Amino acid sequence: MFCAFRSLTALTVICLSTSAVQAGPTFTDPDKADKDYAYQGEYIGTLQTDDGPKEIGLQIIALGKGKFDAVGYHGGLPGAGWDGIEKKHAKGELKDDVLVIENEGITCRVSNGEAVVSHEGDELGKLKKTERKSPTLGAEPPSGAVVLFDGKSAEAFEGGKVEEGLLAQGSTSKQKFGSHSIHIEFRLPYQPEDQGQARGNSGIYLQGRYEVQMLDSFGLEGEQNECGGIYTVAKPLVNMCLPPLTWQTYDIDYTAAEYGADGKIAKNPRITVKHNGVVIHDNLELPGGRNTTAAPVKAGPDKGPVYLQNHGNPVRYRNIWVVEKE
């Protein structure tokens, strides 16, 4: 994880399985989560390196039964200082209530919200646990917005189900939309022993056609099938996925495809996505004439619904509203 701090050899990135088979427990309440949950999260601080003091971000990912992945970022956390280039991976294990992460002479000991980093016994510095929140969390719908869900009723959705004031996955809006902007807040479950597509999987489909993936890909590479990816089309510019059970936001601006009088596509759809306030797709052109994988609505000139995919994981949503474009 911290190899680059002293010019050590980089570790090989370990790719998680894309299996969708659920293997372990699922937690939807932080107060009922396992012991490992308290260690998982983001840490930030300054460490001494061969090149002087450097701001370092750290993401710790729980894998269940006291096992962890860790990713260190030069410059800060993704979307908040990281240089977008240099990051290092390592493994960790819980020992007597202290998470110990070790690699090539670098040791990181994590307890009580603090990560103490040392090299062969010499302390390099400390990283403090931080909890980032999206700047658009709780955003109020503007005048004229179509409010799809405000915590009171799922009447705007086919198959909509409300649990403790939150909308469950597997909901399709009754109203259909053309070009529009949408705000949605979502919470991914904590499934430490699961991997890949089995870990908090859902997605929001614009017009029922193009999916912006929702997945617990905290600390992963940020691929097209991970959180923020346009499924099978494009990976996000940066992986802005926060830890599971953290409320996150998508603010999406979608311009529908245009069709000519002959029924053929004249202009492809385009999309801009902000994930937790950070642009991860900037006016991206989507493939016209085809929808993304598993879309319930085929590509075409007609308006389409907002669809929240049911992939068997208890993903929850709140504060959903749409502003239609003329």
C-alpha positions in Angstrom: 0.0 0.0 0.0 2.7 2.5 1.0 5.5 1.1 -1.2 5.8 4.3 -3.3 6.5 6.4 -0.2 10.1 4.9 -0.2 10.4 4.1 -3.9 9.6 0.4 -3.4 8.3 -1.9 -6.1 4.6 -1.4 -6.9 2.2 -4.2 -6.1 0.1 -5.9 -8.7 -3.6 -4.8 -8.6 -5.8 -7.6 -7.4 -9.0 -7.7 -9.4 -12.1 -8.8 -7.6 -14.3 -11.5 -9.0 -17.2 -10.5 -11.1 -19.3 -13.4 -9.7 -22.8 -12.4 -8.7 -23.2 -15.3 -6.2 -23.9 -14.0 -2.7 -21.7 -15.8 -0.2 -22.1 -14.0 3.1 -24.2 -11.8 5.4 -25.9 -8.6 4.3 -26.1 -5.6 6.7 -28.4 -2.6 6.1 -28.0 -1.0 9.6 -24.5 0.3 10.7 -25.5 -0.4 14.4 -26.0 -4.1 13.5 -22.9 -4.5 11.3 -20.0 -6.8 12.1 -16.9 -5.8 14.0 -14.9 -5.1 10.8 -17.3 -2.3 9.8 -15.8 0.2 12.3 -12.4 -0.1 10.6 -13.6 0.2 7.0 -13.7 3.7 5.5 -11.5 6.6 4.4 -8.5 8.1 6.2 -6.5 11.2 5.4 -3.3 12.8 6.7 0.4 13.7 6.0 3.2 11.2 6.0 7.0 11.6 5.8 8.4 10.2 2.5 11.8 10.3 0.8 10.6 13.4 -1.0 9.3 15.1 2.1 5.9 15.4 3.7 3.0 14.2 1.4 -0.7 14.3 1.8 -2.0 10.7 1.7 -5.5 9.2 1.4 -6.3 5.7 2.5 -9.3 3.5 1.8 -9.8 0.4 3.9 -12.2 -2.2 2.5 -13.7 -4.9 4.7 -13.7 -8.4 3.2 -15.2 -10.2 6.1 -13.9 -12.4 9.0 -11.1 -9.9 9.9 -9.6 -9.6 6.4 -9.2 -6.3 4.6 -7.9 -4.7 1.4 -6.3 -1.3 1.6 -5.5 1.3 -1.0 -3.2 4.3 -0.5 -3.5 7.4 -2.7 -0.8 10.1 -3.3 -2.2 13.6 -2.8 -5.4 12.7 -1.0 -8.6 10.7 -1.6 -10.2 10.2 -5.0 -12.0 13.3 -6.1 -10.3 15.2 -3.2 -6.6 15.6 -4.0 -5.5 12.3 -5.4 -3.2 12.8 -8.4 -5.2 10.2 -10.4 -2.0 8.2 -11.0 -0.2 6.8 -8.0 -1.9 4.4 -5.7 -0.8 1.3 -3.9 -2.6 -1.8 -2.7 -2.0 -4.0 0.3 -3.8 -6.6 2.5 -4.6 -6.3 6.2 -5.9 -8.5 9.1 -7.5 -7.7 12.4 -5.3 -8.8 15.4 -6.4 -8.1 19.0 -8.7 -5.3 17.9 -6.0 -3.6 15.9 -6.1 -3.8 12.1 -2.5 -4.5 10.9 -1.6 -3.7 7.3 2.0 -4.7 6.3 4.0 -4.7 3.2 7.8 -4.6 2.5 8.8 -2.8 5.7 5.7 -0.5 5.9 3.3 -1.2 8.7 -0.1 0.5 9.2 -1.9 0.0 12.5 -5.5 1.1 12.6 -7.6 1.5 15.8 -10.1 4.1 17.2 -10.3 5.9 13.9 -6.6 6.5 13.5 -4.0 4.8 11.2 -0.5 5.0 12.5 2.1 4.4 9.7 5.7 3.3 10.3 8.7 2.1 8.3 10.8 -0.5 10.1 9.8 0.9 13.5 10.1 4.6 12.6 6.8 6.4 12.6 6.0 8.2 9.3 2.8 9.9 10.5 -0.9 9.4 11.2 -4.0 9.3 9.1 -7.4 10.2 10.6 -10.7 8.6 9.6 -13.0 10.9 7.7 -16.6 10.7 6.5 -17.2 12.5 3.3 -20.7 13.6 2.4 -22.0 14.6 -1.0 -22.5 18.4 -1.3 -25.9 17.7 -3.0 -27.2 15.4 -0.3 -30.7 16.6 0.7 -31.0 18.9 -2.3 -34.4 20.4 -2.6 -36.4 19.9 -5.8 -36.7 23.2 -7.7 -40.0 24.7 -8.7 -41.6 22.7 -11.4 -39.7 19.5 -10.6 -41.5 16.1 -10.7 -41.0 14.6 -7.3 -40.9 10.8 -7.7 -40.2 10.0 -4.1 -40.1 12.1 -0.9 -40.3 9.3 1.7 -44.0 9.3 2.0 -45.3 7.2 -0.8 -44.2 5.0 -3.7 -47.3 5.9 -5.7 -45.2 7.3 -8.5 -43.7 3.9 -9.2 -44.9 0.6 -10.5 -43.7 -2.1 -8.1 -42.6 0.6 -5.7 -42.2 -0.5 -2.1 -41.5 1.7 0.9 -39.5 0.4 3.9 -38.9 2.7 6.8 -39.4 5.7 4.6 -37.0 4.5 1.9 -37.8 3.2 -1.6 -36.7 -0.4 -2.3 -35.0 -1.6 -5.5 -37.1 -2.9 -8.4 -39.2 0.2 -9.0 -40.2 1.7 -12.3 -41.7 5.2 -12.6 -45.2 5.5 -14.0 -44.3 8.8 -15.6 -42.1 8.6 -18.7 -39.5 11.2 -19.6 -37.6 12.6 -22.6 -34.6 14.8 -21.9 -34.3 15.5 -18.2 -32.1 16.0 -15.2 -32.6 13.8 -12.1 -31.4 13.8 -8.5 -31.3 10.6 -6.6 -29.8 9.5 -3.2 -28.9 5.9 -2.7 -27.5 3.7 0.0 -25.6 0.5 -0.7 -25.8 -2.5 1.8 -22.7 -3.7 3.5 -21.8 -7.2 2.3 -18.2 -7.8 3.4 -17.9 -11.4 2.3 -19.3 -10.9 -1.2 -17.4 -9.7 -4.3 -18.0 -8.2 -7.7 -21.5 -7.9 -9.0 -22.9 -9.6 -5.9 -22.0 -6.7 -3.6 -24.8 -4.1 -3.4 -25.8 -4.3 -7.0 -28.5 -2.0 -8.6 -28.6 0.7 -11.2 -30.6 3.6 -12.4 -31.8 3.4 -16.0 -32.5 6.7 -17.8 -35.6 6.2 -20.0 -35.4 2.6 -19.0 -32.5 2.4 -21.6 -29.2 3.5 -20.2 -27.8 2.3 -16.9 -25.7 4.2 -14.5 -24.4 1.4 -12.3 -24.9 1.3 -8.6 -22.5 -1.2 -6.8 -20.4 -1.3 -3.7 -17.1 -0.7 -5.6 -15.5 1.3 -2.7 -11.8 1.1 -3.2 -11.9 -0.6 -6.6 -10.6 0.5 -10.0 -13.7 2.3 -11.3 -14.7 0.2 -14.3 -17.7 0.4 -16.6 -19.5 -2.3 -14.5 -18.8 -0.7 -11.2 -20.4 2.2 -9.4 -20.7 5.2 -11.6 -20.0 3.3 -14.8 -22.3 3.4 -17.8 -22.8 -0.3 -18.0 -21.0 -1.8 -21.0 -20.3 1.7 -22.4 -17.9 3.8 -20.3 -16.1 3.8 -17.0 -16.2 6.8 -14.7 -13.5 9.4 -14.8 -12.9 8.7 -11.1 -14.2 6.2 -8.7 -16.3 8.3 -6.3 -18.0 5.4 -4.5 -18.1 6.0 -0.8 -18.2 3.1 1.8 -21.4 1.0 2.0 -24.2 2.3 4.2 -23.1 5.8 3.4 -25.8 7.9 1.6 -24.5 8.8 -1.9 -25.9 11.0 -4.7 -26.2 10.9 -8.5 -27.0 14.2 -10.2 -27.6 13.3 -13.9 -28.3 15.4 -16.9 -29.6 13.3 -19.8 -30.3 14.5 -23.3 -32.5 12.0 -25.2 -31.7 10.8 -28.7 -33.2 12.6 -31.6 -34.9 10.7 -34.5 -35.7 11.8 -38.0 -39.0 11.6 -39.8 -37.7 8.3 -41.3 -37.5 6.8 -37.9 -33.7 6.7 -38.0 -31.6 8.1 -35.3 -30.3 11.6 -36.1 -28.5 12.5 -32.9 -27.2 10.1 -30.2 -28.2 10.6 -26.5 -25.7 12.3 -24.2 -25.2 12.2 -20.5 -23.4 14.1 -17.7 -23.1 12.4 -14.3 -22.0 13.9 -11.0 -21.4 11.2 -8.3 -21.2 12.7 -4.8 -20.8 16.1 -6.4 -17.9 15.1 -8.7 -18.2 14.9 -12.5 -17.6 11.3 -13.5 -19.0 11.6 -17.1 -18.9 14.9 -18.9 -21.3 15.2 -21.8 -20.7 11.6 -22.8 -22.2 10.5 -26.1 -24.1 7.3 -25.6 -24.5 4.6 -28.3 -27.6 5.5 -30.3 -29.9 2.8 -31.5 -29.1 0.4 -28.7 -29.7 0.2 -24.9 -27.3 -1.0 -22.2 -27.4 -4.5 -20.9 -30.6 -5.7 -19.2 -32.5 -2.5 -20.0 -36.3 -3.0 -19.9 -36.9 -0.5 -22.7 -35.5 -0.8 -26.2 -33.9 2.2 -27.8 -36.3 4.3 -29.7 -37.9 7.8 -30.0 -40.5 7.4 -27.3 -40.2 8.7 -23.8 -39.2 6.2 -21.1 -39.3 5.6 -17.3 -36.8 5.9 -14.5 -36.1 2.3 -13.6 -34.2 1.2 -10.4 -32.9 -2.2 -11.0 -33.6 -5.2 -8.7 -30.5 -7.4 -8.6 -31.4 -9.1 -5.4 -29.5 -6.7 -3.1 -31.3 -4.4 -0.6 -30.3 -1.0 -2.1 -32.4 1.9 -0.9 -33.2 5.3 -2.4 -34.6 8.6 -1.2 -35.1 12.2 -2.4 -35.8 11.4 -6.1 -36.9 14.2 -8.4 -36.8 15.1 -12.1 -36.6 18.3 -14.0 -37.9 17.9 -17.5 -36.3 19.8 -20.5 -38.3 21.3 -23.3 
